[in-house]
Amino acid sequence: MRLTDTHCHLYFDSFSDDLQAVLERARRAGVERFLVPAIDLETSRAALSLAQAEKDVFAAVGVHPNDAAAWEDAWLEPLREMSARPEVAAVGEIGLDYYRDYTPPAIQRRAFLRQLELAADLGLPVVIHSRNARGSAQAVDDILDLLRDFLARRGADVPALEGRRGVLHSFSGSAAQAQRAIEMGFYIGITGPVTFKNAPDLQSVVRLLPLERLLIETDAPFLSPHPLRGRRNEPERVRLIAEKIAELKGLPPETVAETTTRNAARLFQWSVLD
């Protein structure tokens, strides 16, 4: 299968002892490209450094909502400088997180909007984190409302991003919310929980969504798919997500792998590999 892992945090300490082995296992499984999104300035630099060292690895730079409590607009300048590098394919991971209480919502929104502006200025797609509080859909709704208003102001400024605005990473919302995102030009990222036995709602959403708007992600080292749930995740396991989506949609796994790989290439406009 031709696979792409569009979200893996390979700079974390959990990969410090065996990163090369992790990458080689993934390559042997068919993973052709890896997107490594950052969560703050330090990991933005780490993701870029890794992408400069490995020709099939690309970086996204940005500040995660849970790491935005001390947000300063001055942080945009180093992000802008890093984003000028050809190895940077997106701005992210950015967004809203109402599950953790690490950053006040008003500061999260400011950091999110400032980074949306940065991405529009640079002509780059965005990788969006949207995590609801328990029993609520508010984070996803707020993300979608902010994106609607932002695109009404800036969408026409970057015609090259039409239909490829970004991805809602590790999507956990409803089919109606996913459809709103797709209509605005976003892809939907599917991670390991789609394989869990206690995820019938997510599985129903995946059945309904067009394969041409899906991406597959591990979110490594988190969210390892069944039957490896609870262990350190790694990019090689993106194939288990492809296989589950194939089962849900009644398609060959190779079709899911090939289509999601093409989707990722369209969204992130990967540089041509030798």
N, C-alpha and C positions, 0 to 999 in steps of 0.2 A: 504494500500500500504506500502511496505518496501522501505523507502526513505533514501537518504544520502544527506546532504548539504555539498558540498566539498569546500565551500568558504564563510565564514561569520566572520565579524570582531566584535566579541561579547565583546571586551574590550573597545569599544568606549563609551564615556560619555552618548550617547543616550540610552544605555542599563543599566546605573548605577542604576536606580530606580526599574527596573522590570526584571532583567536578569533571575531569577528563573522562573518567570511566562512565559517568552519568551521560555525558554527551555522546560517547561512542555507542552506548547501549541504545540510545534514542536513534542515532543514525542507522544502526543495523536494523531497527524496527521500521525504518522508512521515513523518519522525521527529517525533512529537508531544510526547514527554517525554524528558528526560535525567536520569539519576541520576549524581551526581558524588560518589564515595566519597573520603574522606580517608585519609591514611596517618600523620598525626601531628597535634599540636595546631595548628601553623601552617597546615597544609593544611585542617584542619577549619574554621578561620576563613575561609580562602580559598574553600572550597566553599560555605559559608553565604553569604558576600558575593556570590558569583556567582548563587546561587539567589535572593537578594533582588533582584538586578538583572534577572533574566530569568524571566518568569513560567512558562515551560515547563521550567525547570531546578530540580531538587531536590537536596538534599545528604544525604549520610550522614557522620556524624562519628565518629572513632575513631582508634585507634593500631594500625597494621600490625605484625605480628610482627617484621619486619625493622627496625622503628623503635622497638622496645620495650626495647632493651638497658638503658636508664636508667629503666625504668618506676618510677613513683611512684604510689601510690594517690591522692595529691593531684591527679593529672591528671583524676580522675573528676569533680571539681567543675566545671571549665570545660566539660567535655564535657556534663555535666548541664545547665548553663546554656544552652549552644548548642542542645541537643536540645529545649528548650522552645519553640523557634521553629517556626512552622508550616511553614517551608520545609525542615525536617529530617524526612526520611521513614524513616530507619533509623540504626542504629549500625553503623559499619564504615569501613574494611575491617579486620576483626579475624580472628585465627585462628592457624594454625601454619605455619611454613615450615622444612622440614628440608633444603631444597635449598641455601640460603645459610647461612653460618655467622656471621651478624651478631648473633644474640641467643641466649643459652643456652636450651635447651628448657624448663627449669624456669621461667625468667622469662617465656617465651612463654606457657606455660600459665597462669601467674598473671595476666598481662595479659588473656588471652583470657577467663578465668573472671570476672574483675572486670568486664569490659565486657559479658559475658552478663548478669551481675547488674544492671548499669546498664540494659540494654535491657529486662529484665523489669520493673524498677521503673518505667520510663517507658512501658511498653506498646508498644515499637517492635520491628519485625523486625530481623534482623542480616544483614549482608553478610559472608560467611565466606571467607577465603583459606585454601586447603589445598594446599600444594605439597610433594610427596614428594622425598626424596633419590633420586638415580638408582638404578634397579633395586629400589625399595622402594615399598610402599604404606602405610608406617607413619603418615605425617602424616594421611592421610585416615582411617585406622582410629582413630587417637588422637582426631581431631576427633569422629568418630561416637560413640566411647565417652564422651567428655566431655559431648557433647550428650545422650546417653542418661541419664547420671547427673544432669545438670543439670535436665533436664525431669522426671525422677522427683521432684526436690526442689521445683522452681518452676513446672513446666508448668501446674498447675491454678490458679496465682495470676493468670494472665493469660488468661482464657477467650477474649478477643477475638482472640488470636493463634492460636487453634486452626486448624490447616491452613495457616497463613501465618506460620510461625516465622522464615523468612528464606530465604536463597539460598546454596548452595555455588557460589561464583563461579568461573568458568573451570574447570569440572569436568574432571578428567583421570583419575578413578578408574574402577572397574569398574562393570558394570551392577548387581551385587549391592550394592556400596557405595551407588550412587545410589538403589537401592530402599530401603535402610535409611534414607537421608535423607528420602526421600519419605514413608515410613511415619511419620516423626517430624514431618511437616508442613512440610518444606522443599522449595523449588524448586531446580532444577538449571540453572546458568548455562552457556551455550554460547558460546564465543568463536571467533575466526578460525581456530585450528588444525583445526576440523572440516572446513575446506575444503582442508587440505593433503593432498597425494598420499601422504605417509608417515604418515597418521593413521587406518589402517583400524580400530584398536581403538576409538578414540573414535567413529568413524562407526558401528560396530556397536552401541555403547552407545546412541547417539542413535536408531537404528532401533528399539530395544527400548523406550525410555522413552515414557510417555504425553505427547503434546504439551501436555496441560493442566497439566503440571508443569515445563515448560521456559520459560526466559527467554533472550533473546538479548542479547549484550553485545559491545562492541568492545574494552574495556580500553584504549582510546586513551590515549596515543599508541603503545601496544604491540600486538603480535599482529595486524598487518594481514593480512587474508585474502588467499588466492590470487585473482587473479593479481598482487596488489600486495604480496605478502609481502616484508618487509625495509624497506618505506617507513614513514614516519610514518602511523599509523592515525588515523582520525577517525570520528565518529559516522555520517556518511552511509553508511559501508561496512557498517553493520549489515544492510542489505538483502542483501548477498552471503551473510551467514550464514543469513538467512531462506531465501534461494534454495537454499542447499546442504541445509538441513534438509528443505525441500520435496522436493528431488530424492531424498534418502535415504528419505523416508517415502512417496513417490509421491503427494504432495498439491500443490495449487496454491500458489504462493508467497504469494498473498493470504490463504489460510487460515492459514498459519504466522504471517504478520505479525499478522493480526487476533487470533488466539488468544494469542500471546505478549504482545501489547499488553494484552489483557484480564487475562492472568495477572499482569502487572506492576501493573496498576491495583488488582487485588485484594490483592496482597502489600503494596504501599506506600501504598495508600489515598490516592492523589493528591488534592490539593485540586482543586476544579472550576475549570477555566480559563474566562475570559471568552469 
